[in-house]
Amino acid sequence: MSARRYTIAAVATPAGRGGIGVVRISGPRVSDIARTLLRRLPKPRYATFGDFVDSDGNLLDQGIALYFPAPHSFTGEEVLELQGHGGPVVMDLLLNAVLKLGARLARPGEFSERAFLNGKIDLAQAEAIADLIDSASTQAARCALRSLQGKFSANIHALVEQLIGLRGYIEAGIDFVDEEIDLLADGQVIEKIDKLINGLDAILDSAKQGYLLKEGMRIVLVGEPNVGKSSLLNCLAGRDTAIVTPIPGTTRDVVREQIQLDGMPLFMTDTAGLRETDDPVEQEGIRRTKLALNEADLVILLLDDRHPDDNNASLVAEINEPPLIVRNKIDQSGHRAGMSADGVLYLSAKTGAGVEILKGYLKEKMGLHSSTEGSFMARRRHLDALQRTRMALTTALNHAHSYQSELLAEELRQAQQALGEITGEFTADDLLGQIFSTFCIGK
């Protein structure tokens, strides 16, 4: 029997005492359960007050019932919501009565999973439900709500429609090659692929912003030994996380610390100072530093402001993206705290001067100060799919320039499949299980 043939039930409100508690039921036995618990089937989509009784007619509670017939419900199935008094004992009595009438306890996220499987929402919208619940800031909540409303999915579908049209055009040329019509010669295909890439880049930028709002920013502190990386980490963390001494090379391993910045997580990594050394332990620390650089959303390059001519060009060469350059120890150099016109931040990790400016910069990078209009929530798997789409389109563009229609058509197919993974058009069952298992019970 298919899992959707079963009726599921769960308490949809948080555990503990509260003014109201909600039991949610979905599936084919909802009508029968309602007739027993409420002694009637409520009018669809109307709040109906009455008694809740068990199968023996014993009064369990009084409250409001909401009935949604299929397919006009969240899950696409018959749904009944019972709003009673929010005590844990009352909720247990009500849930147990529902289970005795033929329902089973819902798995985490199973209501949302059924909504996805029944075509009521796509996978990106389903994930946005959990993201909205877990939002740690107003901006994050707005972005998650925008995704739940389908703004992210609409952007993806628009790209898919363009891809389908372009694929049909290319594959028609392949099928009718005897007609001697070279569809790649007039440059229209190249122009359309360029347009696709530009549209994808705009979506990718918004997705990266949404990802930072949800998952937090991974920041790596790099610099030569004794420039104050550990001191800055301790200053931002508000406690002595890393060992600080005047001796160069104190940090020999990566030190990771999670910091909350206005509710948003920052994952700070203090690294071994980069320098030439014969110490095998310090060499291993430097190797790990270089690995950490590849995973960073932002690299902060610390310099000693007592040596203003030191620009550490060799360190910058190790970093893939342009770093934020921070000149530390202004308490000794006499420089004023602040951000210069060329984007260099001056501060003192020891006294705290300029640290609030750094925090403001980090908030801006995470989108806490900027407008979220048009942005949407995204997850790592979304970014991976978008990046694979871009790689496929870039390769397709190269094939278009070299007039290789078959290879071009295959890359466009790969791009469409990668986008389909975001909305759930192409999704493995094990991925679905992994996604919905992270939801709370009752959603």
Secondary structure as GFF3:
##gff-version 3
##sequence-region A 1 443
A	DSSP	three_ten_helix	3	5	.	.	.	ID=ss1
A	DSSP	beta_strand	8	11	.	.	.	ID=ss2
A	DSSP	beta_strand	18	26	.	.	.	ID=ss3
A	DSSP	alpha_helix	30	37	.	.	.	ID=ss4
A	DSSP	beta_strand	48	53	.	.	.	ID=ss5
A	DSSP	beta_strand	59	68	.	.	.	ID=ss6
A	DSSP	beta_strand	79	86	.	.	.	ID=ss7
A	DSSP	alpha_helix	88	100	.	.	.	ID=ss8
A	DSSP	beta_strand	104	105	.	.	.	ID=ss9
A	DSSP	alpha_helix	110	117	.	.	.	ID=ss10
A	DSSP	alpha_helix	123	133	.	.	.	ID=ss11
A	DSSP	alpha_helix	138	148	.	.	.	ID=ss12
A	DSSP	alpha_helix	151	175	.	.	.	ID=ss13
A	DSSP	three_ten_helix	177	179	.	.	.	ID=ss14
A	DSSP	alpha_helix	188	215	.	.	.	ID=ss15
A	DSSP	beta_strand	217	223	.	.	.	ID=ss16
A	DSSP	alpha_helix	229	237	.	.	.	ID=ss17
A	DSSP	beta_strand	255	261	.	.	.	ID=ss18
A	DSSP	beta_strand	264	270	.	.	.	ID=ss19
A	DSSP	alpha_helix	280	293	.	.	.	ID=ss20
A	DSSP	beta_strand	298	304	.	.	.	ID=ss21
A	DSSP	alpha_helix	313	317	.	.	.	ID=ss22
A	DSSP	beta_strand	324	328	.	.	.	ID=ss23
A	DSSP	alpha_helix	330	333	.	.	.	ID=ss24
A	DSSP	beta_strand	338	339	.	.	.	ID=ss25
A	DSSP	beta_strand	344	346	.	.	.	ID=ss26
A	DSSP	alpha_helix	355	366	.	.	.	ID=ss27
A	DSSP	alpha_helix	380	401	.	.	.	ID=ss28
A	DSSP	alpha_helix	405	423	.	.	.	ID=ss29
A	DSSP	alpha_helix	429	436	.	.	.	ID=ss30
###
